[in-house]
Amino acid sequence: MSKLAKDAASFKSTLQRQDYTSWHSQPKASTSSTTPSTPGQGLAVAGDGTPSTSGKKKRPKTNIVYSQPADTGTGNNINTQLVYAVNHLKSTPNPMRLQDLAIVTNTPLDTDASLLEKFKAHDRIQYDPKTDLYSYKHEYTFRNKAALLTEIQRQTKKGGGISVRALKESWKEAPQAIEELEKEGEVLVTRTLKDGQLRMVFWNEIKPIEDSGGLPVEKEFNDLWHSLKVPNDVDLLRQLASEGLQVTAAETVAPKAPTGKKKGKRGGAPRQRQVRITNTHLKGEIDLQRDYAAHAK
């Protein structure tokens, strides 16, 4: 074999062993072939068995909102760290150690003396020196349905109801217990008009019993009540006059005296009135500024 033939055979064997994995050195795929001709090239197969030539990678979608600041945790401000620690202790029903609270909230409560001083001075933070535990002092202290009803009764007797939000902060299961008490007729509840959420709760002093009353009004009377329409002012006056009645005069409020100074052309201090001296005939004979009673003593 000639030297030229040996060089040609060596060149062909080198081409077969070449790895076309780089994008700039990869040859174009043949359209007539259905299988990849090189190790670095492949064709995607569609659902019907035909090869797909879309081998481009899709760019991942990022849902980053650059107008919103990134969540950096508790921050470096001492007041922000205090709010994080107090809110976490508020949401936890059990007392916590200071070191555990610092780890959970990622705040330097156990190393920063100023932060610890503010934390201990908070009016809602309780510290037990016997157990070395911290807890949040809720407005109400109850953990069952019976104690909740007792608290509602006590507040209603004072002349008001209780906010359901405040009860939920003390006991997370308070809304469910209030709905059960409402079905039992023990409490009366007011709700929001928009979504019907619990708003205020009152103790129902009149229980739904046949003898003492408290039963719900029948639907017929409810429909009759809501069907009544209040007449306008003209028709109302005419109906009252036909029955020999008159409109009650509203109580007039007495006008208050003006407290401010009147604004006029002369806006300075009030002018002092000069005192007229009438004892001019004694001038030169008696010193009117002298206290004669003191000198007589």
Secondary structure as the mmCIF struct_conf table of DSSP 4:
data_model
#
loop_
_struct_conf.conf_type_id
_struct_conf.id
_struct_conf.beg_label_comp_id
_struct_conf.beg_label_asym_id
_struct_conf.beg_label_seq_id
_struct_conf.end_label_comp_id
_struct_conf.end_label_asym_id
_struct_conf.end_label_seq_id
HELX_RH_AL_P HELX_RH_AL_P1 LYS A 3 ARG A 17
BEND BEND1 SER A 22 SER A 22
TURN_TY1_P TURN_TY1_P1 TRP A 23 SER A 25
HELX_LH_PP_P HELX_LH_PP_P1 GLN A 26 SER A 30
TURN_TY1_P TURN_TY1_P2 THR A 31 SER A 32
BEND BEND2 THR A 34 THR A 35
BEND BEND3 SER A 37 THR A 38
TURN_TY1_P TURN_TY1_P3 PRO A 39 GLY A 40
STRN STRN1 ALA A 44 VAL A 45
TURN_TY1_P TURN_TY1_P4 GLY A 47 ASP A 48
BEND BEND4 GLY A 49 GLY A 49
STRN STRN2 PRO A 51 SER A 52
HELX_LH_PP_P HELX_LH_PP_P2 LYS A 56 LYS A 61
TURN_TY1_P TURN_TY1_P5 TYR A 66 SER A 67
BEND BEND5 GLN A 68 GLN A 68
HELX_LH_PP_P HELX_LH_PP_P3 PRO A 69 ALA A 70
TURN_TY1_P TURN_TY1_P6 GLY A 73 THR A 74
BEND BEND6 ASN A 76 ASN A 76
HELX_RH_AL_P HELX_RH_AL_P2 ILE A 78 SER A 91
BEND BEND7 PRO A 93 ASN A 94
STRN STRN3 MET A 96 MET A 96
HELX_RH_AL_P HELX_RH_AL_P3 LEU A 98 THR A 105
TURN_TY1_P TURN_TY1_P7 ASN A 106 ASN A 106
TURN_TY1_P TURN_TY1_P8 LEU A 109 THR A 111
HELX_RH_AL_P HELX_RH_AL_P4 ALA A 113 LYS A 120
TURN_TY1_P TURN_TY1_P9 ALA A 121 ALA A 121
TURN_TY1_P TURN_TY1_P10 ASP A 123 ARG A 124
STRN STRN4 ILE A 125 ASP A 128
TURN_TY1_P TURN_TY1_P11 PRO A 129 ASP A 132
STRN STRN5 LEU A 133 TYR A 136
BEND BEND8 GLU A 139 GLU A 139
BEND BEND9 ASN A 144 ASN A 144
HELX_RH_AL_P HELX_RH_AL_P5 LYS A 145 LYS A 157
TURN_TY1_P TURN_TY1_P12 LYS A 158 GLY A 159
STRN STRN6 ILE A 162 SER A 163
HELX_RH_AL_P HELX_RH_AL_P6 VAL A 164 SER A 170
TURN_TY1_P TURN_TY1_P13 LYS A 172 GLU A 173
HELX_RH_AL_P HELX_RH_AL_P7 ALA A 174 LYS A 183
TURN_TY1_P TURN_TY1_P14 GLU A 184 GLY A 185
BEND BEND10 GLU A 186 GLU A 186
STRN STRN7 VAL A 187 ARG A 191
TURN_TY1_P TURN_TY1_P15 LEU A 193 ASP A 195
STRN STRN8 LEU A 198 TRP A 203
BEND BEND11 GLU A 205 ILE A 206
BEND BEND12 PRO A 208 PRO A 208
STRN STRN9 ILE A 209 ILE A 209
TURN_TY1_P TURN_TY1_P16 GLU A 210 SER A 212
STRN STRN10 GLY A 213 GLY A 213
HELX_LH_PP_P HELX_LH_PP_P4 LEU A 215 GLU A 218
HELX_RH_AL_P HELX_RH_AL_P8 LYS A 219 SER A 227
HELX_RH_AL_P HELX_RH_AL_P9 ASP A 233 SER A 242
TURN_TY1_P TURN_TY1_P17 GLU A 243 GLY A 244
HELX_LH_PP_P HELX_LH_PP_P5 VAL A 247 PRO A 258
BEND BEND13 GLY A 260 GLY A 260
HELX_LH_PP_P HELX_LH_PP_P6 LYS A 261 LYS A 263
BEND BEND14 LYS A 265 LYS A 265
BEND BEND15 GLY A 268 ALA A 269
HELX_LH_PP_P HELX_LH_PP_P7 PRO A 270 ILE A 277
HELX_RH_3T_P HELX_RH_3T_P1 THR A 280 LEU A 282
TURN_TY1_P TURN_TY1_P18 LYS A 283 GLU A 285
BEND BEND16 ILE A 286 ILE A 286
TURN_TY1_P TURN_TY1_P19 LEU A 288 GLN A 289
BEND BEND17 ARG A 290 ARG A 290
HELX_RH_AL_P HELX_RH_AL_P10 TYR A 292 ALA A 296
#
